[in-house]
Amino acid sequence: MISWTVLAGYLAAITLLMITPGPDMMFVLTNATRYGARAGIAAALGVAIGEAVHVAAVIGGLAAALTASPGLFALVRYAGAAYLVLLGVQALRQRSAIAGTEPGVSDTGWPASLQRGLLTNLLNPKMVLFSVAFLPQFVRPAAGDVSLQLLVLGALFVAVQLVVDISIAAAAGRIRRRLSRGRTARWINRLCAGVFIALGLRLAIG
């Protein structure tokens, strides 16, 4: 099994990665800011499920097949970029989505937020590349079953990601309650829309 030394180094590495702002964190943050803590937590759960799928793909060898096909990789990347830009455009069209709503109650409830978080993560091929490149670095074939080691490492990765993202969603939800009035709400709505579009363009450009 994985040694405690390797495990400690792995936990330190993924904790540092999780507190560094990235597409998934920004997606959770913008959902919590627009729709409240409950929607942000749901988005975090969706992201975590997506990452669990990536881990399963690594264990099953499917991720390696995806990364070996440039055409398929590009297709997934552009699909993810288009999806994020679409979310941003929808946010711009819903100019009053924040003002006048109760925390967690909007056209984007738990199911929709979870689905968006899941799709955002699954349609980000960089997460596939990251999983393929990162997780095996901490696997030691001499320590036992490689698949079991990947499963443990992947489960820890998802758990740490979930803790960090839920904490961010809860904090952003509390701030939202204080800023959900008038002009401030409209500017927050526009800012969140801009973040969605920027994330999409960043993914498309590569």
N, C-alpha and C positions, 0 to 999 in steps of 0.2 A: 504494500500500500504506500501512498505518498508519505514521505517523511515530514515530520513537523517543521523542519527547517525550510523545506521547499514550500510547504503550505503557508508558513508565515510570510515568506517572500511574495508568494502569489497574492495573498490577502492585502498586503501593503501595496502591491502594484495595481490591483483592480480598484482599491479604495481611492488611490490617487487618480486613476482614470475616471472614476465615476463623479468625482467632485470637480473635474475639469469640464467646463461647458462644451456641449456637443449637440448635434441635431436632436437626439432623443430627449435630452434634458430641456432644450429650448421648446420642443413640442409640448412636453408636459407643462412647462411654465406658462406658455401662451394659453393653453387650454384652461389652466387654473385661473389665470388672470381674466380671461374672457367670461368663463362660465361658472367659476367657483371651485372650491377645494374638492368637492365630490367628483366633478368632471375631470379635474387634474389627476386625482387618484385613479380614476378609471382609465385615463390615458396611460398612466404609469403601469397599470396592470396589463394593458394591451401591449405596451412596449416589452414588458417582461415575458409575456407569452411568445411574442415574436422572437426574442432572443433565445428562449427555450427551444423554439423550432430550429433556429440556426445551430444550436448545440447538438440537437438530435441529428441534423443534417451532417455535421462534422463527424459524429460517431458512425453514421451510416455510410459515409463516403460520398454523399450526394453533393456536398458543398464543393468538393474538389472537382467534380464533373462540371459544375457551374462555372467555376473560375477558369477551367480549361477551355471554355467555349466563349470567345470574345463576342460573338454575335448575340448569344443568349444573355451574357452579362450586360451588354449595352442596352438590350431590350428592357431588362429589369430596371436598370438605372434610369432610363428615360421615363419609364412608367411611374417610378417613384417620384421623379422630379415633377412630372405633370400632375400627379396627385396632390403634391404639396402646393403647387401654384394654384390649383383649383380651390384648395381650402382657403388660400389667401384671398382669392377673388370673391369667394362666397362670404368671407368675413367682411370685406369692403362693402358688399351689397347689403349686409345686415348692420347698418350703421348704428342702430340703437340696441344691439344685442345685449350690452351690459346694463345700460340704464334701465331701471324699472323692473328688474328681475330679482328674484330671491336667489341666494346662493345655491348653486347646484340645480336650479330649475330654468330650463331654456329649451330651445329646439335641439340642443346637444346634451342629452342626458347620459346616464351611465352606459347603456348599450352602445350608443353612437360614439361616445368618447373612447370606449374600450376598443371598438372596431377601428377607429382612426389611428389610435396608438399602435395597434397590431399591424395595420397595413403600412403605416409609415416605417415601421421597423423592418417588416418583411420585404418591402420594396426598396430597401437601401442595400445594394449589393456590397457596399463597403463593410457592412456588418458581417457578411459572409466571409470576405477576405480577412477581416480582423479575427474572426473566430478560427478560421483555418490557420492563420499565422501565429496567433497568440496562444491559444490553449495548448497545442502540442509542445510548446517550449517548456512546460512544467510537467510533462509526462516522462516518467522513467520506466522504460520497458522492463528493467531488472526488478522493479518494485511490484510487478504483478500484472493483472489484467489491464491492458491499455484502455479498453472501452470503459471499464469501471472507473479508472482514473479520470478519463475525460468527463464522465457523468458527474463525478464529485466536483471537479473543477467548474464545470458548467453550472451546476446547481448553486455553488457558492457565488459565481459571477452574477447569476440572475437574482439571488437573494440580496447581495450588496446593492445592485442596481435598483432593486425595488425599494429598499430602505431609503436610499438617497433621493430617489425621485418622489416617493410619497412625502418625505419631509419637505421637499421643495414645493410640492403641490399644496400641502397644508399651510405653509407660510404664505405662499402667493394668494391663497384663498382668503386668508385673514386680511391681507393688505387690500384685496379687491373690495371687501365690504366698505372700506373707508374711502375708496376712490370711485364708487359706482354711482356718481351723480354728475349730470350735466356735461359740460365741456370736457372735463377730465375723463369721463367715461368714453366719450367719442374719440379722444386722442389715444386712449389705451386700446380701443378697438382697432384703430388704424395702425397702431404700432404692432399689435399682434398679427394683423393681416400682412404687414410688411415683413415680419419675421418668417411667416409661412412661405411667402413668395421668395424671400432671400434664400431660405433653406432649399427650396426647389431648384433655384438657379444654381446654387452652389453644387448640388448633387448632379445637375445636368452637365455643368462645366467639368466636373471631376476634380 
